Amino acid sequence: MIPMSPVPLWQFADAIVIILVSGVTIFLMATHKRRAGALLPSISRTIAADKRTSLAFSIMMTVAVPLYYGFIWFWVGPLVSAPWYFYVILAVSIVSEMIFVWVPATSGMSKRIHEITAGFVGLVMFVAPLILLSTGNLSSVAQLGIILFFGLTAVIVGLLLHPKSRKLTLTLEVVYCVAFWAVMSIIAHT
């Protein structure tokens, strides 16, 4: 079901999700750092290092993921007249995200499944704003936000391709996720 116009109930779901995910993730990562003395190289590995932390994160994301995708599906997409294929990638992305949330980045097949599905979601986080930019139904502020997001993404990819910068993976993951939230919020509220 692709809505013909934005559904007002979803207009500010992004704020609820950003607060929920940020608060819980910061708490879980701080708990890990207190116990272990340091964070692991990625958000996924840090969260997956403890079964209780992993379960808490998965439960929280089971609530947050549908809320955030609902915000994009029922508010952002119709607001900017997103094309049908935007909704197709969103549908595949929500399934992928629910898989990587419940399949921890521990080892073996579990780690591989997690990496593939998380990688797909990361790619959608880049492609979705690109599709919205191509629709031409964005404010100039939203267009600028997307262009800045693409520039930041290029810098992040450049850093990740440099072996010495791999130690920054955790920080770069956080920056990328926050930048995606920011650009989607700018699209939705400008």
N, C-alpha and C positions, 0 to 999 in steps of 0.2 A: 504494500500500500504506500504509494507516493502521494503525500498531501499536496493539494493544489495551492494552499496558502499556509503561512506559518501558524502553528498552534501555540497560542499565547501561554499556555501552561508550561511550555518547555523553555521559554525565553531566558530564564535565569538559572537553569539547571547546571550550566557550566560552573557558576560560582559555588554551588553546593558541592559538586564533584571535586573541584580544585581544592576546596578547603578540606574535605574529607580525605582525599588521597594524599595530599601534602601532609596533613597532620598525622595520619596513621603511618605513612612511610617514614617520615622523620623520626617518629617515636620508635618504630621497629629498628631502624638503622642505628639510632642512638643506643638502643638497648643492646644491639649486637656489638657496637663499638665498646660499650662499657664492659661487656662480658669477655670479648676477645682482644680488646686493646687496639683494634684497627678494623677498617672496613675492607671488604674483598673488592676485587677489581671492577665489579659491575653491581648494579642494583639487584639484578636477578640472583646472582651468586650470594650476595650478602643476605638477602631475604631467605633464600633456600638453605642457608647454612644451619638453621635450626627448625625442627619440625613444627614447633608451636608458632614461631614467627611466620613460617611459610603458610600455615593454616590460617592464621589471623589475616594475613595479607590476601590470601585467596578468597576468604569470606567477604572481606571489605570490597575487593574488586568485583565480586559477583554482584554486589549492589551498585557500585560506581560505574562499571562498564556499560550496563544497559542505560543508566541515567545519562551518561555522556553521549553515547551514540544516539539516544533519543533526542537529546539537545541538537545534535547535528542533523539527524533525520527529519525531525518535526519542526525545527526552527530555522537552522542555518540553510539547509538545502532549499526549502520553499522560499525563504526570504530572498535568495539570490537566483532563483529559478535554475537550480542545478539540473544537469541532464540526467537521464535515466541511468547511465553507466556509473555515475557518481554513487548512486544508491546500491548498485551491484558490488562495487568495491567495498562500500561500507558494510554490506551484509557479510561478505567473506572476511572482512577485517574483524567484525565482532566475534565471529566463530573462532578465528585465529587467536584473538585476544583471550577469549575464555579458555582456550586450550593452553596457551602459555601460562596463564594465571594458575591453572590447576596442575600443570606438569612442570615440576620444579627443575631448575638448571643445576642438577646435582651431578650426574655422570651417565655415561653410556647413552642408551636410546632416549632416556628422559631428557638429558641435556640437549641432544640433537633435535628432538621434537620442539623443545622450548626455543632453541636458537632459530629454527626455521620459521616458526609461527611468530615469534617476536620480531624477527627480521622483516617478515611480510607486513606486520603492523607498522614498523618503522618506515617502510617504503610507502605505505598508504598515507602516513603522516606527511610525506613529501608530495605525493601525487594529488591528494584531495585538494589542498590549496591551489595547486597548479590547474586542476580542472575548474575550480571556482574562478580563478583569475581569467581563464579562457572564456567564461560565460559572458564577461563584460558587464555584469550587473552588480558591480561592487562600487562602493564609495572610493574616492581617491585615497582616503586614509587607509582603507582596507587593501587597496592595490599596493600602496607603499609598504604596508605591513608585510604583505606576502613577498614582495621583492626583498625586503630586509631579511625575512625568514629564509629565503633561498640563498642569500649571501652568507648568512650565518651557517646554514647547512653546508655550503661549500667549504667554509673554514673548518667546520667540524670534520668533514670527510677528509680534507687535506691533512689535518692533524692526526687522524686515525690511521692514515696511510703511512705516516712517518713512525717507524718503530720506537723511537725514543719517547714519543708522545702517548704511547699506548697506556702508560701509567695514569693518564688523565681520562681513561675511558669512563669511569664512574661519573666524574664531573661533566664530561661531554654528554653523556646520556641524560643527565638531569637538565642541562642547558637546552638540549634538543626538545625534551618533553615540555618543559616550561615555555619554550619559544612557540611550540605548536599550540599549546593551550592559549597563549597570548594572541597568536594570529587568528585563531578561530573565534576568540572572544571579540577581537577587533572587527572581524567580518560581521559577527552577530549583532554588535552594539553600536556600529557607526553608520 
